[in-house]
Amino acid sequence: MTRPLWAPWRLAYIERPAVERDGCVFCLEAEAALGDDSLLIHCGARCTVILNRFPYAPGHVMVSPVRHVAELGELDDAEALELHRLTTRSIAALRALYEPHAFNVGWNLGSVAGGSISGHLHQHVVPRWSGDVNFMPVLAEVKVMPEHLLVTRERLREAFAAA
């Protein structure tokens, strides 16, 4: 007997409006305070760390410049350095909090490369565990997330502050 797997939070992803209509998610989060609605983990002088609203894995964050730029070559040296440092700090915080076995860290530069928001440069930091890819994404087009996004946000803010 087939049983449903309820994932009501996925509806927000399916029905989400085009980024162009609502503004840039990275710019909006950079302007937001560390409040209840924000997924902002850290806001530095030039770059931010934001929890991915539609994560590939628990703790999936994105590091991006505050300034709205689309290409790596548009970053100035100070932005590039802070982006690298916040990526390293994100890995340290995620390692301390979740003890992952590995990380995927990278860029999807352009829609052909898998980028869904190509107008604002951002780097993904995704914690990984042995055996974390199972049949659910392949057969059911569902990813099972063991922790609620807002719980992840609070835990990661604390871990990031300590990293």
PyMOL CGO cylinders between C-alpha atoms (Angstrom):
from pymol import cmd
from pymol.cgo import CYLINDER

trace = [
    CYLINDER, 0.00, 0.00, 0.00, 1.35, 3.39, -0.94, 0.3, 1, 1, 1, 1, 1, 1,
    CYLINDER, 1.35, 3.39, -0.94, 1.43, 5.93, 1.87, 0.3, 1, 1, 1, 1, 1, 1,
    CYLINDER, 1.43, 5.93, 1.87, 1.82, 9.66, 1.32, 0.3, 1, 1, 1, 1, 1, 1,
    CYLINDER, 1.82, 9.66, 1.32, 4.89, 11.50, 2.53, 0.3, 1, 1, 1, 1, 1, 1,
    CYLINDER, 4.89, 11.50, 2.53, 3.69, 14.95, 3.46, 0.3, 1, 1, 1, 1, 1, 1,
    CYLINDER, 3.69, 14.95, 3.46, 6.12, 17.77, 2.72, 0.3, 1, 1, 1, 1, 1, 1,
    CYLINDER, 6.12, 17.77, 2.72, 3.93, 20.91, 2.81, 0.3, 1, 1, 1, 1, 1, 1,
    CYLINDER, 3.93, 20.91, 2.81, 6.92, 23.28, 2.93, 0.3, 1, 1, 1, 1, 1, 1,
    CYLINDER, 6.92, 23.28, 2.93, 7.75, 22.24, -0.65, 0.3, 1, 1, 1, 1, 1, 1,
    CYLINDER, 7.75, 22.24, -0.65, 4.66, 24.09, -1.89, 0.3, 1, 1, 1, 1, 1, 1,
    CYLINDER, 4.66, 24.09, -1.89, 6.44, 27.39, -1.24, 0.3, 1, 1, 1, 1, 1, 1,
    CYLINDER, 6.44, 27.39, -1.24, 9.18, 26.28, -3.66, 0.3, 1, 1, 1, 1, 1, 1,
    CYLINDER, 9.18, 26.28, -3.66, 6.71, 25.09, -6.29, 0.3, 1, 1, 1, 1, 1, 1,
    CYLINDER, 6.71, 25.09, -6.29, 4.56, 28.22, -6.13, 0.3, 1, 1, 1, 1, 1, 1,
    CYLINDER, 4.56, 28.22, -6.13, 7.35, 30.74, -5.58, 0.3, 1, 1, 1, 1, 1, 1,
    CYLINDER, 7.35, 30.74, -5.58, 7.14, 33.83, -7.74, 0.3, 1, 1, 1, 1, 1, 1,
    CYLINDER, 7.14, 33.83, -7.74, 9.94, 34.77, -10.09, 0.3, 1, 1, 1, 1, 1, 1,
    CYLINDER, 9.94, 34.77, -10.09, 12.85, 36.38, -8.24, 0.3, 1, 1, 1, 1, 1, 1,
    CYLINDER, 12.85, 36.38, -8.24, 12.61, 39.36, -10.57, 0.3, 1, 1, 1, 1, 1, 1,
    CYLINDER, 12.61, 39.36, -10.57, 9.09, 40.15, -9.26, 0.3, 1, 1, 1, 1, 1, 1,
    CYLINDER, 9.09, 40.15, -9.26, 10.02, 40.12, -5.59, 0.3, 1, 1, 1, 1, 1, 1,
    CYLINDER, 10.02, 40.12, -5.59, 13.56, 41.45, -5.76, 0.3, 1, 1, 1, 1, 1, 1,
    CYLINDER, 13.56, 41.45, -5.76, 16.82, 39.62, -5.22, 0.3, 1, 1, 1, 1, 1, 1,
    CYLINDER, 16.82, 39.62, -5.22, 16.66, 37.16, -2.32, 0.3, 1, 1, 1, 1, 1, 1,
    CYLINDER, 16.66, 37.16, -2.32, 20.32, 37.84, -1.44, 0.3, 1, 1, 1, 1, 1, 1,
    CYLINDER, 20.32, 37.84, -1.44, 19.83, 41.62, -1.40, 0.3, 1, 1, 1, 1, 1, 1,
    CYLINDER, 19.83, 41.62, -1.40, 16.62, 41.29, 0.64, 0.3, 1, 1, 1, 1, 1, 1,
    CYLINDER, 16.62, 41.29, 0.64, 18.30, 39.02, 3.21, 0.3, 1, 1, 1, 1, 1, 1,
    CYLINDER, 18.30, 39.02, 3.21, 21.33, 41.31, 3.43, 0.3, 1, 1, 1, 1, 1, 1,
    CYLINDER, 21.33, 41.31, 3.43, 18.99, 44.19, 4.29, 0.3, 1, 1, 1, 1, 1, 1,
    CYLINDER, 18.99, 44.19, 4.29, 17.09, 42.12, 6.88, 0.3, 1, 1, 1, 1, 1, 1,
    CYLINDER, 17.09, 42.12, 6.88, 17.99, 41.96, 10.53, 0.3, 1, 1, 1, 1, 1, 1,
    CYLINDER, 17.99, 41.96, 10.53, 18.67, 38.64, 12.24, 0.3, 1, 1, 1, 1, 1, 1,
    CYLINDER, 18.67, 38.64, 12.24, 14.93, 38.44, 12.95, 0.3, 1, 1, 1, 1, 1, 1,
    CYLINDER, 14.93, 38.44, 12.95, 12.31, 35.72, 13.03, 0.3, 1, 1, 1, 1, 1, 1,
    CYLINDER, 12.31, 35.72, 13.03, 11.63, 35.78, 9.28, 0.3, 1, 1, 1, 1, 1, 1,
    CYLINDER, 11.63, 35.78, 9.28, 15.24, 36.07, 8.16, 0.3, 1, 1, 1, 1, 1, 1,
    CYLINDER, 15.24, 36.07, 8.16, 17.43, 33.14, 7.20, 0.3, 1, 1, 1, 1, 1, 1,
    CYLINDER, 17.43, 33.14, 7.20, 20.50, 35.34, 7.59, 0.3, 1, 1, 1, 1, 1, 1,
    CYLINDER, 20.50, 35.34, 7.59, 23.18, 33.57, 9.65, 0.3, 1, 1, 1, 1, 1, 1,
    CYLINDER, 23.18, 33.57, 9.65, 25.82, 36.31, 9.52, 0.3, 1, 1, 1, 1, 1, 1,
    CYLINDER, 25.82, 36.31, 9.52, 26.21, 39.70, 7.89, 0.3, 1, 1, 1, 1, 1, 1,
    CYLINDER, 26.21, 39.70, 7.89, 29.77, 40.90, 7.50, 0.3, 1, 1, 1, 1, 1, 1,
    CYLINDER, 29.77, 40.90, 7.50, 31.02, 44.21, 6.16, 0.3, 1, 1, 1, 1, 1, 1,
    CYLINDER, 31.02, 44.21, 6.16, 31.01, 42.96, 2.55, 0.3, 1, 1, 1, 1, 1, 1,
    CYLINDER, 31.01, 42.96, 2.55, 29.47, 39.45, 2.51, 0.3, 1, 1, 1, 1, 1, 1,
    CYLINDER, 29.47, 39.45, 2.51, 26.65, 37.45, 4.08, 0.3, 1, 1, 1, 1, 1, 1,
    CYLINDER, 26.65, 37.45, 4.08, 25.96, 33.85, 5.06, 0.3, 1, 1, 1, 1, 1, 1,
    CYLINDER, 25.96, 33.85, 5.06, 22.36, 32.80, 4.41, 0.3, 1, 1, 1, 1, 1, 1,
    CYLINDER, 22.36, 32.80, 4.41, 20.63, 29.50, 5.12, 0.3, 1, 1, 1, 1, 1, 1,
    CYLINDER, 20.63, 29.50, 5.12, 19.20, 28.03, 1.91, 0.3, 1, 1, 1, 1, 1, 1,
    CYLINDER, 19.20, 28.03, 1.91, 15.38, 28.08, 2.07, 0.3, 1, 1, 1, 1, 1, 1,
    CYLINDER, 15.38, 28.08, 2.07, 15.26, 24.98, -0.15, 0.3, 1, 1, 1, 1, 1, 1,
    CYLINDER, 15.26, 24.98, -0.15, 18.32, 23.05, 1.09, 0.3, 1, 1, 1, 1, 1, 1,
    CYLINDER, 18.32, 23.05, 1.09, 20.01, 20.05, -0.45, 0.3, 1, 1, 1, 1, 1, 1,
    CYLINDER, 20.01, 20.05, -0.45, 20.95, 18.93, 3.08, 0.3, 1, 1, 1, 1, 1, 1,
    CYLINDER, 20.95, 18.93, 3.08, 20.56, 20.21, 6.66, 0.3, 1, 1, 1, 1, 1, 1,
    CYLINDER, 20.56, 20.21, 6.66, 22.82, 23.22, 7.20, 0.3, 1, 1, 1, 1, 1, 1,
    CYLINDER, 22.82, 23.22, 7.20, 23.08, 24.14, 3.50, 0.3, 1, 1, 1, 1, 1, 1,
    CYLINDER, 23.08, 24.14, 3.50, 24.22, 27.77, 3.44, 0.3, 1, 1, 1, 1, 1, 1,
    CYLINDER, 24.22, 27.77, 3.44, 25.12, 30.25, 0.74, 0.3, 1, 1, 1, 1, 1, 1,
    CYLINDER, 25.12, 30.25, 0.74, 27.88, 32.85, 1.03, 0.3, 1, 1, 1, 1, 1, 1,
    CYLINDER, 27.88, 32.85, 1.03, 27.42, 35.94, -1.11, 0.3, 1, 1, 1, 1, 1, 1,
    CYLINDER, 27.42, 35.94, -1.11, 28.63, 39.51, -1.42, 0.3, 1, 1, 1, 1, 1, 1,
    CYLINDER, 28.63, 39.51, -1.42, 26.32, 42.19, -0.06, 0.3, 1, 1, 1, 1, 1, 1,
    CYLINDER, 26.32, 42.19, -0.06, 26.83, 44.12, -3.30, 0.3, 1, 1, 1, 1, 1, 1,
    CYLINDER, 26.83, 44.12, -3.30, 24.65, 42.86, -6.16, 0.3, 1, 1, 1, 1, 1, 1,
    CYLINDER, 24.65, 42.86, -6.16, 27.14, 41.39, -8.65, 0.3, 1, 1, 1, 1, 1, 1,
    CYLINDER, 27.14, 41.39, -8.65, 26.74, 38.43, -10.99, 0.3, 1, 1, 1, 1, 1, 1,
    CYLINDER, 26.74, 38.43, -10.99, 30.32, 37.45, -11.84, 0.3, 1, 1, 1, 1, 1, 1,
    CYLINDER, 30.32, 37.45, -11.84, 33.38, 36.44, -9.81, 0.3, 1, 1, 1, 1, 1, 1,
    CYLINDER, 33.38, 36.44, -9.81, 35.46, 38.96, -11.72, 0.3, 1, 1, 1, 1, 1, 1,
    CYLINDER, 35.46, 38.96, -11.72, 33.26, 41.79, -10.44, 0.3, 1, 1, 1, 1, 1, 1,
    CYLINDER, 33.26, 41.79, -10.44, 34.33, 41.23, -6.82, 0.3, 1, 1, 1, 1, 1, 1,
    CYLINDER, 34.33, 41.23, -6.82, 36.93, 43.60, -5.44, 0.3, 1, 1, 1, 1, 1, 1,
    CYLINDER, 36.93, 43.60, -5.44, 39.80, 42.12, -3.42, 0.3, 1, 1, 1, 1, 1, 1,
    CYLINDER, 39.80, 42.12, -3.42, 38.19, 42.88, -0.05, 0.3, 1, 1, 1, 1, 1, 1,
    CYLINDER, 38.19, 42.88, -0.05, 34.93, 41.16, -1.07, 0.3, 1, 1, 1, 1, 1, 1,
    CYLINDER, 34.93, 41.16, -1.07, 36.78, 38.12, -2.42, 0.3, 1, 1, 1, 1, 1, 1,
    CYLINDER, 36.78, 38.12, -2.42, 38.80, 37.79, 0.78, 0.3, 1, 1, 1, 1, 1, 1,
    CYLINDER, 38.80, 37.79, 0.78, 35.76, 38.13, 3.06, 0.3, 1, 1, 1, 1, 1, 1,
    CYLINDER, 35.76, 38.13, 3.06, 33.81, 35.66, 0.93, 0.3, 1, 1, 1, 1, 1, 1,
    CYLINDER, 33.81, 35.66, 0.93, 36.61, 33.13, 1.30, 0.3, 1, 1, 1, 1, 1, 1,
    CYLINDER, 36.61, 33.13, 1.30, 36.91, 33.73, 5.05, 0.3, 1, 1, 1, 1, 1, 1,
    CYLINDER, 36.91, 33.73, 5.05, 33.15, 33.38, 5.59, 0.3, 1, 1, 1, 1, 1, 1,
    CYLINDER, 33.15, 33.38, 5.59, 33.14, 30.18, 3.55, 0.3, 1, 1, 1, 1, 1, 1,
    CYLINDER, 33.14, 30.18, 3.55, 35.90, 28.79, 5.78, 0.3, 1, 1, 1, 1, 1, 1,
    CYLINDER, 35.90, 28.79, 5.78, 34.05, 29.95, 8.90, 0.3, 1, 1, 1, 1, 1, 1,
    CYLINDER, 34.05, 29.95, 8.90, 30.80, 28.39, 7.63, 0.3, 1, 1, 1, 1, 1, 1,
    CYLINDER, 30.80, 28.39, 7.63, 32.57, 25.05, 7.21, 0.3, 1, 1, 1, 1, 1, 1,
    CYLINDER, 32.57, 25.05, 7.21, 33.98, 25.31, 10.75, 0.3, 1, 1, 1, 1, 1, 1,
    CYLINDER, 33.98, 25.31, 10.75, 30.55, 26.11, 12.21, 0.3, 1, 1, 1, 1, 1, 1,
    CYLINDER, 30.55, 26.11, 12.21, 28.83, 23.32, 10.28, 0.3, 1, 1, 1, 1, 1, 1,
    CYLINDER, 28.83, 23.32, 10.28, 31.57, 20.86, 11.22, 0.3, 1, 1, 1, 1, 1, 1,
    CYLINDER, 31.57, 20.86, 11.22, 31.21, 21.72, 14.93, 0.3, 1, 1, 1, 1, 1, 1,
    CYLINDER, 31.21, 21.72, 14.93, 27.41, 21.59, 14.85, 0.3, 1, 1, 1, 1, 1, 1,
    CYLINDER, 27.41, 21.59, 14.85, 26.62, 18.62, 12.59, 0.3, 1, 1, 1, 1, 1, 1,
    CYLINDER, 26.62, 18.62, 12.59, 29.87, 16.63, 12.30, 0.3, 1, 1, 1, 1, 1, 1,
    CYLINDER, 29.87, 16.63, 12.30, 29.44, 15.96, 8.57, 0.3, 1, 1, 1, 1, 1, 1,
    CYLINDER, 29.44, 15.96, 8.57, 31.75, 13.53, 6.79, 0.3, 1, 1, 1, 1, 1, 1,
    CYLINDER, 31.75, 13.53, 6.79, 32.46, 15.93, 3.91, 0.3, 1, 1, 1, 1, 1, 1,
    CYLINDER, 32.46, 15.93, 3.91, 31.33, 19.12, 2.15, 0.3, 1, 1, 1, 1, 1, 1,
    CYLINDER, 31.33, 19.12, 2.15, 30.32, 20.24, -1.31, 0.3, 1, 1, 1, 1, 1, 1,
    CYLINDER, 30.32, 20.24, -1.31, 31.49, 23.82, -1.82, 0.3, 1, 1, 1, 1, 1, 1,
    CYLINDER, 31.49, 23.82, -1.82, 30.96, 25.57, -5.10, 0.3, 1, 1, 1, 1, 1, 1,
    CYLINDER, 30.96, 25.57, -5.10, 29.43, 27.92, -7.61, 0.3, 1, 1, 1, 1, 1, 1,
    CYLINDER, 29.43, 27.92, -7.61, 26.72, 27.43, -10.22, 0.3, 1, 1, 1, 1, 1, 1,
    CYLINDER, 26.72, 27.43, -10.22, 27.66, 30.26, -12.57, 0.3, 1, 1, 1, 1, 1, 1,
    CYLINDER, 27.66, 30.26, -12.57, 24.74, 30.63, -14.99, 0.3, 1, 1, 1, 1, 1, 1,
    CYLINDER, 24.74, 30.63, -14.99, 21.53, 28.72, -15.54, 0.3, 1, 1, 1, 1, 1, 1,
    CYLINDER, 21.53, 28.72, -15.54, 23.16, 26.08, -17.76, 0.3, 1, 1, 1, 1, 1, 1,
    CYLINDER, 23.16, 26.08, -17.76, 25.47, 25.23, -14.83, 0.3, 1, 1, 1, 1, 1, 1,
    CYLINDER, 25.47, 25.23, -14.83, 22.47, 24.78, -12.52, 0.3, 1, 1, 1, 1, 1, 1,
    CYLINDER, 22.47, 24.78, -12.52, 22.21, 28.30, -11.15, 0.3, 1, 1, 1, 1, 1, 1,
    CYLINDER, 22.21, 28.30, -11.15, 18.62, 29.26, -10.37, 0.3, 1, 1, 1, 1, 1, 1,
    CYLINDER, 18.62, 29.26, -10.37, 19.56, 32.80, -9.24, 0.3, 1, 1, 1, 1, 1, 1,
    CYLINDER, 19.56, 32.80, -9.24, 22.25, 33.89, -11.65, 0.3, 1, 1, 1, 1, 1, 1,
    CYLINDER, 22.25, 33.89, -11.65, 21.95, 37.64, -11.06, 0.3, 1, 1, 1, 1, 1, 1,
    CYLINDER, 21.95, 37.64, -11.06, 23.60, 37.63, -7.62, 0.3, 1, 1, 1, 1, 1, 1,
    CYLINDER, 23.60, 37.63, -7.62, 26.83, 35.71, -7.15, 0.3, 1, 1, 1, 1, 1, 1,
    CYLINDER, 26.83, 35.71, -7.15, 26.72, 33.13, -4.34, 0.3, 1, 1, 1, 1, 1, 1,
    CYLINDER, 26.72, 33.13, -4.34, 28.66, 30.08, -3.25, 0.3, 1, 1, 1, 1, 1, 1,
    CYLINDER, 28.66, 30.08, -3.25, 26.99, 26.98, -1.83, 0.3, 1, 1, 1, 1, 1, 1,
    CYLINDER, 26.99, 26.98, -1.83, 28.35, 25.19, 1.25, 0.3, 1, 1, 1, 1, 1, 1,
    CYLINDER, 28.35, 25.19, 1.25, 26.59, 21.84, 1.66, 0.3, 1, 1, 1, 1, 1, 1,
    CYLINDER, 26.59, 21.84, 1.66, 27.45, 19.42, 4.48, 0.3, 1, 1, 1, 1, 1, 1,
    CYLINDER, 27.45, 19.42, 4.48, 27.44, 15.75, 3.41, 0.3, 1, 1, 1, 1, 1, 1,
    CYLINDER, 27.44, 15.75, 3.41, 27.28, 12.41, 5.22, 0.3, 1, 1, 1, 1, 1, 1,
    CYLINDER, 27.28, 12.41, 5.22, 28.05, 8.90, 4.06, 0.3, 1, 1, 1, 1, 1, 1,
    CYLINDER, 28.05, 8.90, 4.06, 24.83, 7.44, 2.68, 0.3, 1, 1, 1, 1, 1, 1,
    CYLINDER, 24.83, 7.44, 2.68, 22.95, 10.76, 2.64, 0.3, 1, 1, 1, 1, 1, 1,
    CYLINDER, 22.95, 10.76, 2.64, 21.79, 10.24, -0.94, 0.3, 1, 1, 1, 1, 1, 1,
    CYLINDER, 21.79, 10.24, -0.94, 19.11, 7.58, -0.98, 0.3, 1, 1, 1, 1, 1, 1,
    CYLINDER, 19.11, 7.58, -0.98, 16.21, 6.53, -3.19, 0.3, 1, 1, 1, 1, 1, 1,
    CYLINDER, 16.21, 6.53, -3.19, 13.82, 9.33, -2.16, 0.3, 1, 1, 1, 1, 1, 1,
    CYLINDER, 13.82, 9.33, -2.16, 15.15, 12.09, -4.46, 0.3, 1, 1, 1, 1, 1, 1,
    CYLINDER, 15.15, 12.09, -4.46, 15.38, 9.68, -7.39, 0.3, 1, 1, 1, 1, 1, 1,
    CYLINDER, 15.38, 9.68, -7.39, 12.07, 7.81, -7.11, 0.3, 1, 1, 1, 1, 1, 1,
    CYLINDER, 12.07, 7.81, -7.11, 9.81, 10.24, -5.28, 0.3, 1, 1, 1, 1, 1, 1,
    CYLINDER, 9.81, 10.24, -5.28, 11.42, 13.60, -6.10, 0.3, 1, 1, 1, 1, 1, 1,
    CYLINDER, 11.42, 13.60, -6.10, 11.43, 14.24, -2.33, 0.3, 1, 1, 1, 1, 1, 1,
    CYLINDER, 11.43, 14.24, -2.33, 14.27, 15.11, 0.02, 0.3, 1, 1, 1, 1, 1, 1,
    CYLINDER, 14.27, 15.11, 0.02, 13.76, 14.17, 3.64, 0.3, 1, 1, 1, 1, 1, 1,
    CYLINDER, 13.76, 14.17, 3.64, 15.08, 16.88, 5.95, 0.3, 1, 1, 1, 1, 1, 1,
    CYLINDER, 15.08, 16.88, 5.95, 15.56, 15.70, 9.55, 0.3, 1, 1, 1, 1, 1, 1,
    CYLINDER, 15.56, 15.70, 9.55, 15.49, 19.18, 11.08, 0.3, 1, 1, 1, 1, 1, 1,
    CYLINDER, 15.49, 19.18, 11.08, 13.11, 22.12, 10.65, 0.3, 1, 1, 1, 1, 1, 1,
    CYLINDER, 13.11, 22.12, 10.65, 14.67, 25.08, 8.83, 0.3, 1, 1, 1, 1, 1, 1,
    CYLINDER, 14.67, 25.08, 8.83, 14.10, 27.54, 11.69, 0.3, 1, 1, 1, 1, 1, 1,
    CYLINDER, 14.10, 27.54, 11.69, 15.71, 25.15, 14.19, 0.3, 1, 1, 1, 1, 1, 1,
    CYLINDER, 15.71, 25.15, 14.19, 18.68, 24.84, 11.84, 0.3, 1, 1, 1, 1, 1, 1,
    CYLINDER, 18.68, 24.84, 11.84, 18.87, 28.64, 11.60, 0.3, 1, 1, 1, 1, 1, 1,
    CYLINDER, 18.87, 28.64, 11.60, 19.01, 29.13, 15.38, 0.3, 1, 1, 1, 1, 1, 1,
    CYLINDER, 19.01, 29.13, 15.38, 21.54, 26.36, 15.94, 0.3, 1, 1, 1, 1, 1, 1,
    CYLINDER, 21.54, 26.36, 15.94, 23.74, 27.56, 13.08, 0.3, 1, 1, 1, 1, 1, 1,
    CYLINDER, 23.74, 27.56, 13.08, 23.68, 31.19, 14.22, 0.3, 1, 1, 1, 1, 1, 1,
    CYLINDER, 23.68, 31.19, 14.22, 25.03, 30.04, 17.60, 0.3, 1, 1, 1, 1, 1, 1,
    CYLINDER, 25.03, 30.04, 17.60, 27.66, 27.79, 16.02, 0.3, 1, 1, 1, 1, 1, 1,
    CYLINDER, 27.66, 27.79, 16.02, 28.70, 30.51, 13.57, 0.3, 1, 1, 1, 1, 1, 1,
    CYLINDER, 28.70, 30.51, 13.57, 29.16, 33.01, 16.38, 0.3, 1, 1, 1, 1, 1, 1,
    CYLINDER, 29.16, 33.01, 16.38, 31.48, 30.53, 18.11, 0.3, 1, 1, 1, 1, 1, 1,
    CYLINDER, 31.48, 30.53, 18.11, 33.45, 29.62, 14.95, 0.3, 1, 1, 1, 1, 1, 1,
]
cmd.load_cgo(trace, "trace")
